[in-house]
Amino acid sequence: MTAISARRWDDDAQQVELSLREPERFGVVFDRHFAEIHGYVARRLGRDAADDVAAETFLTAFGSRRRFDPSRGTVRAWLYGIVTNHMSAYHRQEVRAYRTRALAGLQGVEEGHADRVAERVDAGAAGRELAGALAELSRGDREVLLLVALGGLSHADVAAALGIPYGTVGSRLNRVRKKLRGLASVALEMEPEDSGLG
């Protein structure tokens, strides 16, 4: 983590704390993170769901801001944890979309999460194979993979977002790598090791 990003994360936590007395301060957190959270949801669930899920995420964050604990992670990781919980209602829809993509190929499926992941692999069969593999992953493995690959979170932030031990993130990613190893053209950005805690 760079010094500039560390200051920003510290300022995010300070804004959350200040918002307890001055609720309008939470607007800083919203302005800094809404586009990223919205984009993550759009890549996973499609644009139609992104507006609602992102709005619900920030409404929940505002309502539960008193429970934010900076010792457990950054505001960004906290928001990803909240959005992951909100997306759980779409779990079946997401798996169906991956299975549809695996059967139908790259054409004819509504643009959304599968399209974004497919952009990171070669066109054609590799995209179908990847979508099929994503559909078969356990929910926990898929969440870790997509938080790293689409959300760009570090292992520490994924652990904070999901409320799981740091080592579990690495073990889940290793398990996913083994499952996806046969897809030689997979170009998902799963770093082999996390360099630090943020």
RAHUTA-V908654 format. One record per residue. N is the residue number from 1. RES is the residue in one letter. OMEGA is omega in whole degrees, 0 to 359 (999 if undefined). D_FIRST is the distance of its C-alpha to the first C-alpha in whole Angstrom. Layout:
N;RES;OMEGA;D_FIRST
N;RES;OMEGA;D_FIRST
This chain:
1;M;179;0
2;T;179;4
3;A;180;7
4;I;180;8
5;S;177;6
6;A;178;6
7;R;180;10
8;R;180;11
9;W;177;10
10;D;179;12
11;D;176;15
12;D;180;15
13;A;178;16
14;Q;179;18
15;Q;177;20
16;V;180;21
17;E;179;22
18;L;182;24
19;S;177;25
20;L;178;27
21;R;181;30
22;E;187;29
23;P;181;29
24;E;178;28
25;R;179;25
26;F;176;23
27;G;178;24
28;V;179;21
29;V;178;19
30;F;182;21
31;D;182;21
32;R;192;17
33;H;185;17
34;F;184;21
35;A;180;21
36;E;180;18
37;I;178;20
38;H;180;23
39;G;178;22
40;Y;179;21
41;V;180;24
42;A;179;26
43;R;181;25
44;R;189;26
45;L;183;29
46;G;185;30
47;R;182;30
48;D;182;33
49;A;189;31
50;A;181;28
51;D;182;30
52;D;184;31
53;V;179;28
54;A;178;26
55;A;178;28
56;E;180;29
57;T;182;25
58;F;174;25
59;L;177;28
60;T;180;27
61;A;179;24
62;F;181;26
63;G;182;29
64;S;185;27
65;R;178;24
66;R;181;26
67;R;178;25
68;F;181;21
69;D;182;19
70;P;178;16
71;S;181;16
72;R;178;16
73;G;182;13
74;T;174;12
75;V;179;14
76;R;179;13
77;A;178;14
78;W;179;17
79;L;177;18
80;Y;175;18
81;G;179;20
82;I;182;23
83;V;177;23
84;T;177;23
85;N;179;26
86;H;181;28
87;M;181;28
88;S;177;29
89;A;182;33
90;Y;185;32
91;H;182;32
92;R;179;35
93;Q;181;35
94;E;179;32
95;V;177;34
96;R;180;37
97;A;177;35
98;Y;180;33
99;R;177;37
100;T;178;39
101;R;180;36
102;A;180;37
103;L;187;41
104;A;185;41
105;G;188;39
106;L;181;36
107;Q;169;39
108;G;178;40
109;V;181;38
110;E;180;36
111;E;180;33
112;G;185;30
113;H;182;27
114;A;179;30
115;D;181;30
116;R;178;26
117;V;181;26
118;A;177;29
119;E;182;27
120;R;178;25
121;V;176;28
122;D;180;31
123;A;174;34
124;G;187;37
125;A;182;37
126;A;178;34
127;G;178;33
128;R;180;35
129;E;180;34
130;L;179;31
131;A;177;32
132;G;179;34
133;A;178;32
134;L;179;30
135;A;183;33
136;E;179;33
137;L;172;30
138;S;181;30
139;R;180;28
140;G;178;26
141;D;180;25
142;R;180;25
143;E;180;23
144;V;181;20
145;L;185;21
146;L;174;21
147;L;177;17
148;V;187;16
149;A;182;18
150;L;181;19
151;G;180;16
152;G;181;13
153;L;173;12
154;S;178;10
155;H;181;13
156;A;179;11
157;D;176;12
158;V;179;15
159;A;179;16
160;A;182;16
161;A;184;17
162;L;181;20
163;G;180;21
164;I;178;21
165;P;180;20
166;Y;181;17
167;G;179;19
168;T;178;21
169;V;180;19
170;G;181;19
171;S;177;23
172;R;179;23
173;L;177;21
174;N;178;23
175;R;179;26
176;V;179;26
177;R;180;25
178;K;180;28
179;K;183;30
180;L;185;29
181;R;180;29
182;G;179;33
183;L;188;31
184;A;185;31
185;S;179;30
186;V;182;27
187;A;178;24
188;L;183;21
189;E;176;18
190;M;181;17
191;E;183;15
192;P;179;17
193;E;176;15
194;D;186;11
195;S;183;9
196;G;184;8
197;L;178;8
198;G;999;6
